[in-house]
């Protein structure tokens, strides 16, 4: 039963969406921090420019620095976001020469400024501030004392610029995702086109068209196409085998039916009761042969087409063999043959099988031996246990051997095919016995082997996998 479990398009879309989402989240995080760094660099550059502008405005009077903060410096650090700005000029002693806000500058920060420009964050009046300090030497003036210039502003502008840059990145990302989604749909349609073409080829085929594929497929579909070709090849072989079997079966049924018709027609033309009696005897004998042939055909069809294994049981093959041989030994058909058992193993030999099928197998082996050997022939059945390796139960070989005329070596390999009589036309056999045996052996994962028996005759063996003893 075929169950639809989603579509390849939806699975590809889900996995691509998950991948794009994960990568997009990483890209958005990186975009946010990149926007933040860009805003930091831009505003830090403004603070540095403002500090340089204030430094140029420092004047000295009577050995003391005097500064008049130029408006340009305040305009540099002031933004459209109405940030609060801060500036302070400190002398060499750390005293404030000029300042607009009383933001304390820690002593350790003032000491760091002597080594180089300093950037720091501070909190004042409930707001976060970004401060920049720079120490300038007064070389060439009346005194050599340095001055420190500190400038700063609140973080609103930085945060606003970060948001603007990030919004731009998000907008570009969303456009990219939309375009990527459209391209993904187009790519999936193009990528799945070979599958649609393969599907169309299959739909256009007739029911009996088992030819190999004639199509170009990508590497990913090569194995599927080869599997379908293999399936078609097996279907061709199965169909050809079925046609041959049907033709052979029709021929085998036609021969006795034609004989019955001829016998009955001759009897109808005669007025003598003894002719009628002989005709009735011939019709009865022909009907028996036809009935047996039909029964074998039904058995072969059942074995080849009903293989659900629901009737498999654990059974003792030695006991089943003993029971079957004793049953056949008491029949009239075996009275002119020496049918017997070889010495069987003392312990039970368990296999997993169907009792009716194994009885059918044994019956066909015995019936074939009786039909294809002359009266007085010795027919022997037996079992041989073959031990397995570590962890394996081994095998049991069921064999039947006779001292009859045997079979030419060139026929041995095809002796198990339907309607194959080993080149014999002088018997009443139908040639289905070993075909049924082979089907039953395959059904039980067993191996059939046909070989000459020394010094004369035929030996047929079937090796079954043993089950572990309880």
Protein Blocks (a to p, Z undefined) as FASTA:
>chain_A
ZZdehjfklmmmmmmmmmmmmmmmmmmmmmmmmmmmmmmmmmmmmmmmmmmmmmmmpcce
ehiacddddfklmmmmpcfkopacddddddfkopafbdcbdcdcdfklmmmmmnoccddd
ddeehiacddddddddfehiabfcdcdddddddfklmmmmmmmmmmmmmmmmmmmmmmmm
mmmmmmmmmmmmmmmmmmmmmmmpcfklcbdcdddddfklmmmmmmmmmmmmmmmmmmmm
mmmmmmmmmmmmmmmmmmmmmmmmmmmmpcbfklmmmmmmmmmmmmmmmmmmmmmmmmmm
mmmmmcnhpmgccddfklmmmmmmmmmmmpmklmmpccddddddfbdcdddddfklmmmm
mmmmmmmmmmmpcehiacddddddddddehiabjaddddddfbebjafklmmmmmpghia
ghpakbcbehlmmmmmmmmmmmnopacddddddfbdcdddddddddddZZ
